[in-house]
Amino acid sequence: MGASSAPTASGFPTLQYRLIILNSSGHAASVEDWSCASDGEAMELAARRGSAFGCELWRGDHRLSIFAAAMPSPGEGEAADRRA
């Protein structure tokens, strides 16, 4: 995956990104390749994507951000405890 941009059907260039989903050991569990218009758009998508053990967003050989593991919503753990 290169850092070059590719034109889209609309004529606007897109950038290539890679989201690395981490496992409980902090190693790559899976990889998603994305095309986005900007770093900001890719970071917003990555933040929404989330992961149980965290993820890293890369553009070419540059790591743009590390996203911590998704946290349960307030009360979510309590509801699960009551069901158990």
C-alpha positions as CSV (number, residue, x, y, z in Angstrom):
1,M,0.0,0.0,0.0
2,G,1.5,3.3,-1.0
3,A,0.9,6.8,0.2
4,S,0.0,8.1,-3.2
5,S,-3.5,9.4,-4.0
6,A,-5.8,8.0,-6.6
7,P,-8.5,9.9,-8.4
8,T,-12.1,8.9,-7.8
9,A,-15.1,9.0,-10.1
10,S,-15.7,12.5,-8.9
11,G,-12.2,13.6,-9.8
12,F,-11.1,14.3,-6.2
13,P,-8.1,12.4,-5.1
14,T,-8.3,9.9,-2.2
15,L,-5.5,8.8,0.2
16,Q,-4.9,5.2,1.1
17,Y,-5.1,4.1,4.8
18,R,-4.7,0.9,6.7
19,L,-6.5,0.2,10.0
20,I,-4.8,-2.5,12.0
21,I,-7.1,-4.2,14.5
22,L,-5.2,-5.4,17.6
23,N,-5.8,-8.6,19.6
24,S,-5.5,-9.0,23.4
25,S,-1.7,-9.4,23.1
26,G,-1.4,-6.1,21.2
27,H,-0.6,-7.9,17.9
28,A,-2.4,-7.5,14.5
29,A,-5.5,-9.5,14.4
30,S,-6.9,-8.1,11.2
31,V,-6.3,-5.3,8.7
32,E,-8.7,-3.1,6.8
33,D,-7.6,-1.0,3.8
34,W,-9.5,2.3,3.3
35,S,-9.6,5.1,0.8
36,C,-10.5,8.5,2.4
37,A,-10.3,12.1,1.3
38,S,-8.2,13.3,4.3
39,D,-6.4,12.2,7.4
40,G,-9.3,13.7,9.4
41,E,-11.9,11.6,7.6
42,A,-9.8,8.4,8.2
43,M,-9.3,9.2,11.9
44,E,-13.0,9.9,12.4
45,L,-13.9,6.5,10.7
46,A,-11.3,4.7,12.8
47,A,-12.6,6.3,16.0
48,R,-16.1,5.1,15.2
49,R,-14.9,1.7,14.1
50,G,-13.3,0.9,17.5
51,S,-12.0,-2.4,18.7
52,A,-12.2,-4.5,21.8
53,F,-8.4,-4.3,22.1
54,G,-7.5,-1.1,20.3
55,C,-6.3,-0.3,16.7
56,E,-3.7,1.7,14.8
57,L,-4.3,3.9,11.8
58,W,-1.6,4.1,9.1
59,R,-1.1,6.1,5.9
60,G,1.8,4.5,4.1
61,D,4.6,4.0,6.5
62,H,3.3,6.8,8.9
63,R,1.3,5.8,11.9
64,L,-1.3,8.5,12.3
65,S,-2.9,7.4,15.5
66,I,-3.4,4.7,18.1
67,F,-6.9,4.2,19.3
68,A,-7.4,2.6,22.8
69,A,-9.7,-0.3,23.4
70,A,-13.4,0.5,23.2
71,M,-14.8,1.2,26.6
72,P,-18.3,-0.1,27.6
73,S,-21.0,2.5,27.9
74,P,-21.9,3.6,31.5
75,G,-24.2,1.0,32.9
76,E,-23.5,-1.6,30.2
77,G,-21.4,-3.8,32.5
78,E,-24.0,-3.5,35.3
79,A,-26.7,-4.7,33.0
80,A,-24.6,-7.7,31.9
81,D,-23.9,-8.5,35.6
82,R,-27.6,-8.5,36.4
83,R,-28.3,-10.9,33.5
84,A,-25.7,-13.4,34.7
